């Protein structure tokens, strides 16, 4: 069972359609108190391999029952995952303006106040989520692909997934990161004229970054850190881990380290994916 929730306008409907395409039995806007009853019903149908439900603030007063419903599910031993969708404030505003649809908390609040109030209401639930997906810079297709990689019904157990995100600090932290690693202290290819327009995908940039003894030592220590942490996160029951690696612009050093660390954890037998959030941004003219 997948429980989809999160901020209005962040893509819950798209996510539900993605699960439907994967063969899940899907229900939108289910009152939380009906979760145990719904589960009893679907258990009786052997044709249903997986279920996905959307529960959000559209349920009004019923939404307050979600905590109790989740506790009841845990008590039954039913495995489930909570997927929380989020997006930046300015992105949500643009989406609502473009769609001309009202936020579920309007007209009690203005659009901006509705977004902020909802974020406050959902903060505790976000902290309990198994997976947080920030859709601010995701296309609908990218969201579908990420859900498919993570939740395809190929086996009854979901593999522990490690996601590496390279980013630039000047563009802000990835809001869905579990761990944030800073590599801004390493030699910066931005200050080498012929390397500046390239990215961490280019062999010349990777060679420049990894030529420094500090880079080699840092990579070794981060690999040791992940070797220590990943089995402990997995044993604790987390469905996956998002590791964000940042440099100043998100185009050079962080890209190199995200790729190297992903290769390392794959050699250790973990499923890993890499996202380079800011590599497509144009380099500022010096």
C-alpha positions in Angstrom: 0.0 0.0 0.0 1.2 3.4 -1.0 -0.2 6.5 0.7 0.3 9.6 -1.4 0.1 13.0 0.3 1.8 16.4 0.3 1.3 19.9 -0.8 -1.6 20.9 -3.1 -0.2 21.6 -6.5 2.9 19.5 -6.0 1.7 16.7 -8.3 -0.3 14.2 -6.3 -2.7 13.5 -9.2 0.2 12.9 -11.6 1.7 10.5 -9.0 -1.5 8.6 -8.6 -1.8 8.2 -12.4 1.8 6.9 -12.5 0.9 4.3 -9.9 -2.2 3.4 -11.9 -0.1 2.8 -15.0 2.1 0.5 -12.9 -0.9 -1.7 -12.1 -1.8 -0.4 -8.7 -5.5 -0.2 -7.6 -5.9 3.6 -7.0 -8.3 5.8 -5.0 -8.2 9.6 -4.8 -9.1 11.6 -1.7 -9.8 8.7 0.6 -10.9 9.7 4.2 -8.1 8.4 6.5 -10.6 6.7 8.8 -11.6 4.4 5.9 -8.0 3.2 5.4 -8.3 0.0 7.5 -11.7 -0.8 5.9 -10.4 -0.2 2.4 -7.4 -2.5 3.2 -9.7 -5.3 4.3 -11.6 -5.0 1.1 -8.6 -5.1 -1.3 -7.0 -8.0 0.7 -10.0 -10.2 -0.4 -9.2 -9.7 -4.1 -6.1 -11.7 -5.1 -5.9 -9.8 -8.4 -4.8 -6.6 -6.6 -1.0 -6.7 -6.3 -0.7 -3.1 -4.9 -2.8 -0.2 -3.9 -2.2 3.6 -3.9 -4.4 6.1 -2.2 -4.2 9.9 -2.1 -5.0 11.5 1.3 -4.7 15.3 1.7 -6.2 18.4 3.1 -9.1 18.2 0.7 -10.6 15.8 3.3 -11.1 18.8 5.6 -11.7 17.7 9.2 -11.3 14.0 8.2 -7.6 14.7 7.4 -6.9 15.1 11.1 -7.6 11.3 11.5 -4.6 10.4 9.4 -2.2 9.9 12.3 -4.5 7.5 14.0 -5.2 5.6 10.8 -1.5 5.1 10.2 -1.0 3.9 13.7 -3.8 1.3 13.2 -2.1 0.2 10.0 1.2 -0.3 11.8 -0.5 -2.3 14.5 -1.8 -4.7 11.9 1.6 -5.3 10.5 0.5 -4.1 7.0 3.5 -2.9 5.1 3.0 0.6 3.6 5.0 3.6 2.4 4.1 7.2 2.6 5.1 9.3 -0.4 5.1 13.0 0.2 5.1 15.5 -2.7 6.5 19.0 -2.2 7.4 22.0 -4.3 8.8 25.5 -3.7 6.4 28.3 -2.8 7.0 30.3 -6.0 6.5 27.2 -8.1 3.2 26.3 -6.5 2.0 29.9 -7.0 2.9 29.7 -10.7 1.1 26.4 -11.1 -2.1 27.7 -9.6 -2.0 30.8 -11.6 -1.5 28.8 -14.8 -4.2 26.3 -14.0 -6.7 28.9 -12.7 -7.8 26.4 -10.1 -8.4 27.4 -6.5 -6.2 26.0 -3.7 -8.3 23.7 -1.4 -7.9 26.2 1.5 -9.2 29.1 -0.5 -11.2 31.3 0.0 -10.5 31.0 3.8 -6.9 32.1 2.9 -5.3 34.0 0.1 -3.3 31.7 -2.2 0.0 32.5 -0.6 -1.3 32.1 2.9 -3.1 28.9 1.9 0.2 27.4 0.7 2.0 28.5 3.8 -0.7 27.3 6.2 -0.9 23.9 4.4 2.9 23.5 4.6 2.7 24.1 8.4 -0.1 21.6 8.8 1.8 19.0 6.8 5.2 19.5 8.4 4.9 16.6 10.9 3.6 14.2 8.2 6.5 15.1 6.0 8.9 14.1 8.7 7.3 10.7 8.9 7.3 10.1 5.1 9.3 7.2 3.6 10.0 9.2 0.5 9.8 13.0 -0.2 9.8 14.0 -3.8 10.4 17.7 -4.6 8.7 18.3 -7.9 9.8 22.0 -8.3 12.1 21.1 -11.2 10.7 17.8 -12.3 8.8 17.4 -15.5 5.7 15.1 -15.4 7.6 12.5 -17.3 10.5 12.6 -14.8 8.1 12.2 -11.9 6.5 9.2 -13.5 10.0 7.6 -14.2 11.1 8.1 -10.7 8.0 6.5 -9.3 8.3 3.6 -11.8 11.9 3.0 -10.8 11.1 2.9 -7.1 7.7 1.2 -7.0 7.3 -1.1 -10.0 5.5 -4.3 -9.0 8.3 -6.6 -10.0 8.7 -8.1 -6.6 6.9 -8.0 -3.3 9.8 -6.3 -1.5 11.1 -2.9 -2.5 14.9 -2.5 -2.8 16.6 0.0 -0.6 17.2 2.9 -3.0 20.1 5.5 -2.7 19.6 8.7 -4.6 22.4 11.2 -5.2 21.6 14.8 -6.0 24.3 17.2 -7.1 23.4 20.9 -6.5 24.8 24.4 -6.2 24.5 26.2 -2.9 23.8 29.5 -4.6 20.6 27.9 -6.0 19.5 26.6 -2.6 19.5 23.3 -0.8 17.5 20.4 -2.1 14.5 20.2 0.3 14.2 16.4 0.1 17.8 15.7 1.1 18.4 13.3 4.0 22.2 13.9 4.1 23.9 17.0 2.7 27.6 16.8 1.9 29.6 20.0 1.1 32.6 19.8 -1.4 33.1 23.6 -1.8 36.6 23.4 -0.2 38.0 21.4 -3.1 39.7 22.9 -6.1 37.2 24.8 -8.3 37.3 24.3 -12.1 35.2 27.5 -12.4 38.5 29.4 -12.0 40.2 27.6 -14.9 39.2 29.3 -18.1 39.0 26.3 -20.4 37.2 24.2 -17.8 34.6 26.8 -16.8 32.1 26.1 -19.6 32.4 22.3 -19.1 30.7 20.2 -16.4 31.6 17.4 -14.1 30.5 15.0 -16.8 33.6 16.0 -18.9 36.7 13.9 -18.3 38.9 17.0 -18.1 36.9 18.4 -15.2 36.8 15.1 -13.4 40.6 14.7 -13.8 41.2 18.3 -12.5 39.0 17.8 -9.5 40.4 14.4 -8.6 44.0 15.4 -9.1 44.0 17.1 -5.8 45.1 14.9 -2.8 42.3 16.4 -0.7 39.7 15.3 -3.3 41.0 11.7 -3.2 41.0 11.7 0.6 37.5 13.3 0.8 36.1 10.7 -1.6 37.6 7.9 0.5 36.2 9.3 3.7 32.7 9.8 2.2 32.8 6.2 0.9 33.6 5.0 4.4 30.8 7.1 5.8 28.2 5.6 3.4 29.5 2.1 4.0 28.8 2.7 7.7 25.5 4.5 7.3 23.6 2.7 4.6 23.2 -0.7 6.2 22.0 1.1 9.4 19.4 3.2 7.6 18.3 0.0 5.8 18.1 -1.9 9.1 16.1 0.9 10.6 13.4 0.4 7.9 13.9 3.4 5.7 12.8 2.7 2.1 15.7 4.8 0.7 18.1 7.7 1.3 18.7 10.9 -0.6 22.2 12.2 -0.4 22.8 15.8 -1.7 26.3 16.8 -2.7 26.9 20.5 -3.1 29.4 22.9 -4.6 29.0 26.6 -5.4 27.3 26.3 -8.7 26.4 22.7 -8.9 28.1 22.1 -12.3 31.6 20.8 -11.5 32.8 19.3 -8.2 29.4 18.1 -6.9 28.7 16.4 -10.2 32.0 14.5 -10.1 31.4 13.4 -6.5 27.8 12.4 -7.0 28.8 10.1 -9.9 31.8 8.6 -8.0 29.8 7.9 -4.9 26.9 6.3 -6.9 29.4 4.0 -8.5 30.8 3.1 -5.1 27.4 2.2 -3.6 26.5 0.2 -6.7 29.6 -1.9 -6.2 28.4 -2.5 -2.7 25.2 -4.0 -4.1 22.8 -1.0 -3.6 20.4 0.4 -6.2 21.5 4.0 -6.9 20.3 6.8 -9.1 21.9 10.2 -9.8 20.2 13.5 -10.4 22.2 16.6 -11.3 19.8 19.4 -10.4 21.8 22.5 -11.4 24.1 21.2 -14.1 21.9 22.7 -16.8 22.0 26.2 -15.5 24.2 28.6 -17.5 27.5 29.5 -16.0 27.5 33.1 -15.0 29.8 35.4 -17.0 32.9 36.3 -14.8 
